[in-house]
Amino acid sequence: MTRLIVAAGGGGDAVAAAMLHTALYGNEDQAVILAYAWDRLLIDPIPGPRGASDFTGLKRMTPAVWAVPAKARPIAPAGSTLPRLATELPHTFALIDPHQGAEGITRQLEELVNHLTPQSIDLLDVGGDILARGDEPTLKSPLADALTLAACCQVNAPVRLLVAGPGLDGELPLEALRGMLGPLVHTFTAKDVEPISAVLEWHPSEATSVLAATARGVRGACEIRDAGLPVPLTDESPTVHEVDLDEAVSRNQLAQAIMATATLEEVEAHSREISGYSEIDYERNKALWLKEQPPTKLDPEATLAQLDQFEGEARARGVTHTTFRRITEALNLNGTQRDDLRQLLINSRPERYDAPLWRVSAES
């Protein structure tokens, strides 16, 4: 049997989809994970999502859908984690190409459903920002989730909306989400994390890393993103809940507005109107800023001194853990230095590594 999982928001949702498949369906069923190639600027220096024309080595599944096999490569200078995921995980990864708007993604989904006749279709979002109205002040990246939601609700097939790790992406707090969460579907455990543990050692996703850490029993408060958003790590963090798809659509103003869009530019225009911004504009501006920063070599002694200062300030804010992305940006390093930073920290202070998070104090 084939299970189709749509990774709602790009980045780590595809990794979480792999974890979800094993937890819910085991290893006997085949998983096809439909995901964006949208890894933000730490991995991909080009703003926005990649389309099929940005890759070589893709494999056509249907007229509108391409699989991303291990041999696929993004065309430089673009980047993508999908080929490496296809190398390390036993699933088929298919590319969501949003450049023809919600109509294009709906067409992709319909073709996949007809081609695969899947036993089930799950739309998975880590964090829960797919349940936003679109104008919340804490919302940072509504566009991708709204697009997949708009497409999934127009497919002539039953789609189950799942939210994993409610509140863990730092966009909508758990308190705002709790009333919308439906039945508990699963609570992730350390055993569920094992199939993706190697991926978490290199993948930059924050929300999925936090989700995996809570499944392993980490509790406290984690600071994420460049803004240092605090995320509580509680017993509710590793849960997966079903949410009524129609209710989510009726709440999500951006998803409603973009259902008939035929280009990504149209989607962005609606996002600016409803949310007050386009997250791709934010990436464009940040990419220009990063381009102006001179390349520097990591200075271990200076970096560890900066880390000490950051950790002291974080502890004063009540923080117990943070992500390597947060440290990279807090220390004003660029994305190319993230892996070097990570190795420096783990080699220098291994007792602080609560995989895949960093503990800001030596106490357990």
C-alpha positions as CSV (number, residue, x, y, z in Angstrom):
1,M,0.0,0.0,0.0
2,T,1.1,3.6,-0.6
3,R,0.6,6.4,1.9
4,L,0.8,10.0,0.6
5,I,2.0,12.6,3.1
6,V,2.0,16.3,2.1
7,A,4.6,18.2,4.1
8,A,2.8,21.5,4.6
9,G,5.5,24.1,5.1
10,G,8.7,23.0,3.6
11,G,12.0,22.4,5.3
12,G,11.7,20.1,8.3
13,D,8.1,19.1,7.6
14,A,9.4,16.5,5.1
15,V,11.6,15.0,7.8
16,A,8.7,15.0,10.3
17,A,6.6,13.3,7.6
18,A,9.1,10.4,7.5
19,M,9.0,10.1,11.2
20,L,5.2,10.2,11.2
21,H,5.0,7.5,8.5
22,T,7.0,5.0,10.5
23,A,5.2,5.8,13.7
24,L,1.7,5.4,12.2
25,Y,2.1,2.9,9.3
26,G,5.3,1.0,10.0
27,N,7.8,-0.1,7.4
28,E,5.5,-2.3,5.2
29,D,3.6,0.5,3.4
30,Q,5.4,2.8,0.9
31,A,5.5,6.5,1.7
32,V,5.4,9.2,-0.9
33,I,6.2,12.6,0.7
34,L,5.2,15.6,-1.3
35,A,7.3,18.5,-0.1
36,Y,8.6,22.0,-1.0
37,A,12.3,22.5,-1.9
38,W,12.3,25.5,0.5
39,D,15.1,25.3,3.0
40,R,15.5,29.0,3.8
41,L,18.8,30.9,3.6
42,L,20.9,28.7,5.9
43,I,21.0,26.1,3.1
44,D,19.8,27.8,0.0
45,P,21.2,31.3,-0.7
46,I,18.4,32.1,-3.2
47,P,15.1,33.4,-1.6
48,G,11.9,31.4,-2.0
49,P,11.1,27.9,-3.0
50,R,12.7,25.9,-5.8
51,G,10.8,24.6,-8.8
52,A,11.4,21.7,-11.1
53,S,13.5,23.8,-13.5
54,D,15.9,24.5,-10.6
55,F,17.1,20.8,-10.5
56,T,18.8,18.3,-12.7
57,G,18.2,14.6,-12.4
58,L,14.5,14.7,-11.4
59,K,12.3,11.8,-12.3
60,R,8.9,12.4,-13.8
61,M,6.0,10.7,-11.9
62,T,3.1,12.4,-13.7
63,P,2.9,15.3,-16.2
64,A,3.0,17.9,-13.3
65,V,4.9,16.0,-10.6
66,W,8.6,15.2,-10.4
67,A,10.3,12.9,-7.9
68,V,13.5,14.1,-6.3
69,P,15.8,11.0,-6.3
70,A,19.2,10.8,-4.6
71,K,21.0,11.6,-7.8
72,A,19.1,14.9,-8.3
73,R,21.0,18.1,-7.8
74,P,19.9,21.7,-7.4
75,I,21.4,24.0,-10.1
76,A,24.0,26.2,-8.5
77,P,23.9,28.5,-6.6
78,A,20.6,27.1,-5.4
79,G,20.5,24.5,-2.6
80,S,18.1,21.9,-1.4
81,T,18.1,19.2,1.3
82,L,15.6,16.9,-0.7
83,P,18.3,14.9,-2.6
84,R,20.1,14.1,0.6
85,L,16.9,13.1,2.3
86,A,16.2,10.8,-0.7
87,T,19.7,9.3,-0.1
88,E,19.3,8.7,3.6
89,L,15.6,7.8,4.0
90,P,13.7,4.9,2.4
91,H,10.9,7.1,1.0
92,T,10.0,8.7,-2.3
93,F,10.2,12.5,-2.2
94,A,8.1,14.4,-4.7
95,L,8.4,18.1,-5.4
96,I,5.8,20.7,-4.6
97,D,6.3,23.4,-7.3
98,P,4.3,26.5,-6.2
99,H,5.2,28.7,-9.1
100,Q,1.7,28.0,-10.7
101,G,-0.1,29.0,-7.5
102,A,-2.7,27.0,-5.6
103,E,-4.2,25.8,-8.9
104,G,-0.8,24.2,-9.9
105,I,-0.4,22.4,-6.5
106,T,-4.0,21.2,-6.7
107,R,-3.3,19.8,-10.1
108,Q,-0.1,18.1,-8.8
109,L,-2.1,16.5,-6.0
110,E,-4.9,15.3,-8.2
111,E,-2.4,13.7,-10.6
112,L,-0.6,12.0,-7.7
113,V,-3.8,10.7,-6.2
114,N,-4.8,9.2,-9.6
115,H,-1.4,7.8,-10.2
116,L,-0.8,6.3,-6.7
117,T,-4.3,5.5,-5.5
118,P,-3.0,6.0,-2.0
119,Q,-4.4,4.2,1.0
120,S,-4.4,7.5,2.9
121,I,-3.5,11.2,2.4
122,D,-2.2,13.2,5.4
123,L,-1.4,16.9,5.3
124,L,1.2,17.4,8.1
125,D,2.3,20.7,9.7
126,V,4.8,20.9,12.5
127,G,4.0,23.7,14.9
128,G,0.4,24.6,13.8
129,D,0.8,27.8,11.9
130,I,-1.4,26.3,9.2
131,L,-4.3,27.1,11.6
132,A,-3.5,30.8,11.6
133,R,-5.9,33.4,10.3
134,G,-3.0,35.0,8.5
135,D,-2.8,38.4,10.4
136,E,-1.5,37.3,13.8
137,P,1.5,39.5,14.9
138,T,3.6,36.4,15.9
139,L,3.1,34.7,12.5
140,K,6.4,34.6,10.4
141,S,5.9,32.2,7.5
142,P,2.2,31.7,6.5
143,L,2.6,31.4,2.8
144,A,3.7,27.8,2.3
145,D,1.2,26.3,4.7
146,A,-1.7,28.4,3.3
147,L,-0.8,27.2,-0.2
148,T,-0.9,23.5,0.7
149,L,-4.0,24.0,2.7
150,A,-5.7,25.7,-0.2
151,A,-4.7,23.0,-2.6
152,C,-5.6,20.0,-0.3
153,C,-9.1,21.3,0.3
154,Q,-9.8,21.4,-3.4
155,V,-8.7,17.8,-4.1
156,N,-11.4,15.3,-4.8
157,A,-10.1,12.8,-2.2
158,P,-10.2,12.6,1.6
159,V,-7.3,14.5,3.2
160,R,-6.6,14.3,7.0
161,L,-5.0,17.4,8.4
162,L,-2.4,16.6,11.2
163,V,-0.6,19.1,13.4
164,A,2.5,17.8,15.2
165,G,4.3,19.6,18.0
166,P,1.7,22.3,18.5
167,G,3.4,25.6,19.2
168,L,6.9,24.4,18.5
169,D,7.6,26.6,15.5
170,G,7.2,29.7,17.6
171,E,4.5,31.2,15.4
172,L,1.3,30.5,17.3
173,P,1.5,29.6,21.0
174,L,0.0,26.4,22.2
175,E,-2.7,28.3,24.1
176,A,-4.0,29.8,20.9
177,L,-4.0,26.4,19.2
178,R,-5.4,24.1,21.9
179,G,-9.0,24.9,21.2
180,M,-8.6,24.0,17.5
181,L,-6.8,20.7,18.1
182,G,-8.9,17.6,17.5
183,P,-8.3,14.0,18.6
184,L,-4.9,12.8,19.7
185,V,-3.4,10.6,16.9
186,H,0.0,9.8,18.3
187,T,2.6,10.9,20.8
188,F,6.1,10.6,19.4
189,T,8.7,8.7,21.5
190,A,12.4,8.3,21.3
191,K,11.9,5.1,19.3
192,D,10.0,7.1,16.7
193,V,13.0,9.4,16.3
194,E,15.5,6.6,15.6
195,P,14.8,6.4,11.8
196,I,15.6,10.1,11.3
197,S,18.3,10.5,13.9
198,A,21.1,10.6,11.4
199,V,19.2,13.2,9.4
200,L,18.8,15.4,12.4
201,E,22.6,15.6,12.7
202,W,22.8,17.8,9.6
203,H,19.3,19.0,8.7
204,P,18.7,22.7,9.6
205,S,15.0,22.5,10.6
206,E,14.3,24.0,13.9
207,A,10.7,22.9,14.5
208,T,11.4,19.3,13.7
209,S,14.6,19.3,15.7
210,V,12.6,20.6,18.7
211,L,9.9,18.0,18.1
212,A,12.4,15.2,18.0
213,A,14.1,16.5,21.2
214,T,10.8,16.5,23.1
215,A,10.1,13.0,21.8
216,R,13.4,12.1,23.5
217,G,12.2,13.6,26.7
218,V,13.8,17.1,26.7
219,R,11.8,19.6,28.6
220,G,12.3,23.3,29.4
221,A,12.3,26.4,27.2
222,C,13.9,26.5,23.8
223,E,14.9,29.7,22.0
224,I,14.7,29.6,18.2
225,R,15.1,31.7,15.0
226,D,17.0,34.9,14.6
227,A,14.4,36.7,16.8
228,G,15.1,34.4,19.7
229,L,11.5,33.2,20.1
230,P,10.9,31.2,23.3
231,V,9.2,27.9,22.9
232,P,8.0,25.8,25.9
233,L,9.0,22.2,25.8
234,T,6.3,20.3,27.6
235,D,4.6,16.9,27.6
236,E,2.2,18.2,25.0
237,S,5.1,19.1,22.6
238,P,5.6,15.6,21.0
239,T,1.9,15.1,20.3
240,V,0.1,14.8,16.9
241,H,-3.5,15.9,16.6
242,E,-6.0,15.7,13.9
243,V,-7.7,18.9,12.9
244,D,-10.9,19.4,10.9
245,L,-9.7,20.4,7.4
246,D,-12.8,22.5,6.6
247,E,-12.5,24.4,9.9
248,A,-8.9,25.2,9.2
249,V,-9.7,26.5,5.8
250,S,-12.6,28.6,7.1
251,R,-10.2,30.1,9.6
252,N,-7.2,30.7,7.3
253,Q,-8.0,33.9,5.4
254,L,-4.9,33.6,3.3
255,A,-5.7,30.1,2.2
256,Q,-9.2,31.2,1.2
257,A,-7.9,34.2,-0.8
258,I,-5.3,32.2,-2.9
259,M,-7.4,29.2,-4.0
260,A,-7.7,30.4,-7.6
261,T,-4.1,31.7,-7.9
262,A,-2.1,30.6,-10.9
263,T,1.3,32.1,-10.1
264,L,3.4,32.5,-7.0
265,E,3.4,36.2,-7.5
266,E,-0.3,36.3,-7.0
267,V,0.1,34.3,-3.8
268,E,2.6,36.8,-2.6
269,A,0.4,39.7,-3.4
270,H,-2.5,38.2,-1.3
271,S,0.0,37.5,1.5
272,R,1.1,41.2,1.6
273,E,-2.5,42.2,1.7
274,I,-3.7,39.9,4.4
275,S,-0.6,39.3,6.5
276,G,1.1,42.6,5.8
277,Y,4.2,41.0,4.2
278,S,5.5,38.1,2.1
279,E,8.0,35.9,3.8
280,I,9.8,35.7,0.4
281,D,10.3,39.4,0.6
282,Y,11.9,38.9,4.0
283,E,14.2,36.3,2.5
284,R,15.1,38.6,-0.4
285,N,16.0,41.4,2.0
286,K,18.0,39.1,4.2
287,A,19.8,37.6,1.2
288,L,21.0,41.1,0.2
289,W,22.2,41.7,3.7
290,L,24.1,38.4,3.8
291,K,25.7,39.1,0.5
292,E,27.2,42.2,1.9
293,Q,28.8,40.4,4.8
294,P,32.5,39.5,4.1
295,P,33.3,35.8,4.4
296,T,35.1,35.1,7.6
297,K,36.8,32.0,9.1
298,L,35.5,30.7,12.4
299,D,37.7,31.7,15.3
300,P,37.3,29.0,17.9
301,E,38.4,31.0,20.9
302,A,36.4,34.1,20.0
303,T,33.4,32.0,19.1
304,L,33.4,30.2,22.5
305,A,33.7,33.5,24.3
306,Q,30.7,34.9,22.4
307,L,28.9,31.7,23.2
308,D,29.5,32.1,26.9
309,Q,28.0,35.6,26.8
310,F,25.0,34.4,24.7
311,E,24.4,31.5,27.1
312,G,24.5,33.8,30.2
313,E,22.0,36.1,28.6
314,A,19.8,33.2,27.5
315,R,19.8,31.7,31.0
316,A,18.7,35.1,32.4
317,R,15.7,34.9,30.0
318,G,14.7,31.5,31.4
319,V,16.0,29.6,28.4
320,T,17.3,26.0,28.9
321,H,17.9,25.0,25.3
322,T,18.4,26.5,21.8
323,T,19.0,25.5,18.2
324,F,22.2,25.7,16.2
325,R,20.4,28.0,13.8
326,R,19.7,30.4,16.7
327,I,23.3,30.3,17.9
328,T,24.6,30.8,14.4
329,E,22.5,34.0,13.9
330,A,22.9,35.2,17.5
331,L,26.7,35.1,17.0
332,N,26.4,37.0,13.7
333,L,27.7,34.0,11.7
334,N,26.5,33.1,8.2
335,G,24.8,29.9,7.1
336,T,28.0,28.4,5.6
337,Q,29.6,28.5,9.1
338,R,26.7,26.6,10.8
339,D,28.2,23.1,10.4
340,D,31.7,24.3,11.6
341,L,30.0,26.0,14.6
342,R,28.1,22.9,15.4
343,Q,31.2,20.7,15.4
344,L,33.1,23.2,17.5
345,L,30.5,23.3,20.2
346,I,29.9,19.5,20.3
347,N,33.6,18.8,20.4
348,S,34.4,21.4,23.0
349,R,31.4,20.9,25.3
350,P,29.8,17.5,24.5
351,E,27.9,17.4,27.7
352,R,25.7,20.3,26.5
353,Y,24.5,18.5,23.4
354,D,20.9,17.3,24.0
355,A,20.6,16.0,20.4
356,P,19.6,17.7,18.3
357,L,19.4,20.8,20.6
358,W,22.0,22.7,22.5
359,R,21.6,23.0,26.3
360,V,22.7,26.5,27.5
361,S,24.0,25.3,30.8
362,A,25.9,22.3,32.0
363,E,23.2,21.2,34.3
364,S,21.0,18.3,33.1
